[in-house]
Amino acid sequence: MKSWILLLAALAASAEPLAKINEIGYPKMLAAQKGKVVLVDFWATWCVPCRKEMPELAKLEAKLRARGLVVIPISADEP
């Protein structure tokens, strides 16, 4: 558990500020990534497999960011 908290903190430090997203904002968010490969990951803190995959997704994004990969994690914890 400690490692994913540190990972999220590191991602937060280097990422854009968190924003709420809805059905209208989602297509706009994707359109802002034009020309990039986008991996959208819906996850939740209560989902054990989600928490296990988060460090791997962060590593993948760090490795392929220069080639245009963007990982967008969307939390399912809040409405």
C-alpha positions as YAML, in Angstrom:
chain: A
units: angstrom
residues:
- id: 1
  name: MET
  ca: [0.00, 0.00, 0.00]
- id: 2
  name: LYS
  ca: [2.81, 2.37, 0.83]
- id: 3
  name: SER
  ca: [4.34, 2.07, -2.66]
- id: 4
  name: TRP
  ca: [1.17, 3.06, -4.51]
- id: 5
  name: ILE
  ca: [0.71, 6.08, -2.24]
- id: 6
  name: LEU
  ca: [4.25, 7.20, -3.04]
- id: 7
  name: LEU
  ca: [3.62, 6.56, -6.71]
- id: 8
  name: LEU
  ca: [0.45, 8.63, -6.71]
- id: 9
  name: ALA
  ca: [2.28, 11.43, -4.92]
- id: 10
  name: ALA
  ca: [5.02, 11.35, -7.55]
- id: 11
  name: LEU
  ca: [2.49, 11.39, -10.37]
- id: 12
  name: ALA
  ca: [0.62, 14.24, -8.75]
- id: 13
  name: ALA
  ca: [3.80, 16.28, -8.42]
- id: 14
  name: SER
  ca: [4.55, 15.99, -12.13]
- id: 15
  name: ALA
  ca: [1.01, 16.03, -13.49]
- id: 16
  name: GLU
  ca: [-1.57, 18.66, -14.16]
- id: 17
  name: PRO
  ca: [-3.91, 19.57, -11.30]
- id: 18
  name: LEU
  ca: [-6.75, 17.13, -10.73]
- id: 19
  name: ALA
  ca: [-10.04, 18.10, -12.24]
- id: 20
  name: LYS
  ca: [-13.53, 16.72, -12.03]
- id: 21
  name: ILE
  ca: [-14.70, 15.19, -15.26]
- id: 22
  name: ASN
  ca: [-18.18, 14.53, -16.57]
- id: 23
  name: GLU
  ca: [-19.78, 13.30, -19.78]
- id: 24
  name: ILE
  ca: [-19.28, 16.68, -21.44]
- id: 25
  name: GLY
  ca: [-15.70, 17.19, -20.30]
- id: 26
  name: TYR
  ca: [-14.47, 13.69, -21.16]
- id: 27
  name: PRO
  ca: [-14.40, 14.17, -24.97]
- id: 28
  name: LYS
  ca: [-12.75, 17.57, -24.51]
- id: 29
  name: MET
  ca: [-10.09, 16.02, -22.28]
- id: 30
  name: LEU
  ca: [-9.36, 13.38, -24.91]
- id: 31
  name: ALA
  ca: [-9.33, 15.95, -27.72]
- id: 32
  name: ALA
  ca: [-6.64, 17.88, -25.82]
- id: 33
  name: GLN
  ca: [-4.38, 14.83, -26.25]
- id: 34
  name: LYS
  ca: [-4.58, 14.87, -30.06]
- id: 35
  name: GLY
  ca: [-1.63, 13.12, -31.67]
- id: 36
  name: LYS
  ca: [-0.79, 11.10, -28.56]
- id: 37
  name: VAL
  ca: [-1.53, 7.53, -27.57]
- id: 38
  name: VAL
  ca: [-3.96, 7.74, -24.67]
- id: 39
  name: LEU
  ca: [-4.57, 4.99, -22.13]
- id: 40
  name: VAL
  ca: [-7.57, 5.80, -19.95]
- id: 41
  name: ASP
  ca: [-7.62, 3.76, -16.75]
- id: 42
  name: PHE
  ca: [-10.75, 3.72, -14.61]
- id: 43
  name: TRP
  ca: [-9.74, 2.66, -11.11]
- id: 44
  name: ALA
  ca: [-10.71, 2.93, -7.45]
- id: 45
  name: THR
  ca: [-8.80, 2.89, -4.18]
- id: 46
  name: TRP
  ca: [-10.94, 0.00, -2.93]
- id: 47
  name: CYS
  ca: [-10.04, -2.13, -5.99]
- id: 48
  name: VAL
  ca: [-7.03, -4.30, -5.10]
- id: 49
  name: PRO
  ca: [-6.17, -5.19, -8.74]
- id: 50
  name: CYS
  ca: [-6.42, -1.50, -9.65]
- id: 51
  name: ARG
  ca: [-3.95, -0.54, -6.94]
- id: 52
  name: LYS
  ca: [-1.59, -3.32, -8.02]
- id: 53
  name: GLU
  ca: [-1.56, -2.19, -11.65]
- id: 54
  name: MET
  ca: [-1.04, 1.52, -10.94]
- id: 55
  name: PRO
  ca: [2.77, 1.30, -10.41]
- id: 56
  name: GLU
  ca: [3.12, -0.62, -13.67]
- id: 57
  name: LEU
  ca: [1.07, 1.95, -15.56]
- id: 58
  name: ALA
  ca: [3.24, 4.72, -14.14]
- id: 59
  name: LYS
  ca: [6.40, 2.89, -15.24]
- id: 60
  name: LEU
  ca: [4.93, 2.33, -18.70]
- id: 61
  name: GLU
  ca: [4.04, 6.00, -19.08]
- id: 62
  name: ALA
  ca: [7.46, 7.13, -17.89]
- id: 63
  name: LYS
  ca: [9.13, 4.76, -20.35]
- id: 64
  name: LEU
  ca: [6.98, 5.76, -23.34]
- id: 65
  name: ARG
  ca: [6.11, 9.39, -22.59]
- id: 66
  name: ALA
  ca: [8.68, 10.65, -25.10]
- id: 67
  name: ARG
  ca: [6.97, 8.53, -27.78]
- id: 68
  name: GLY
  ca: [3.57, 10.09, -27.03]
- id: 69
  name: LEU
  ca: [1.96, 7.86, -24.40]
- id: 70
  name: VAL
  ca: [-0.32, 9.56, -21.90]
- id: 71
  name: VAL
  ca: [-1.96, 7.63, -19.07]
- id: 72
  name: ILE
  ca: [-5.11, 9.24, -17.72]
- id: 73
  name: PRO
  ca: [-6.27, 7.60, -14.48]
- id: 74
  name: ILE
  ca: [-9.91, 8.31, -13.64]
- id: 75
  name: SER
  ca: [-10.97, 7.52, -10.11]
- id: 76
  name: ALA
  ca: [-14.28, 5.77, -9.59]
- id: 77
  name: ASP
  ca: [-14.24, 6.63, -5.87]
- id: 78
  name: GLU
  ca: [-16.32, 9.80, -6.17]
- id: 79
  name: PRO
  ca: [-19.54, 10.39, -8.09]
...
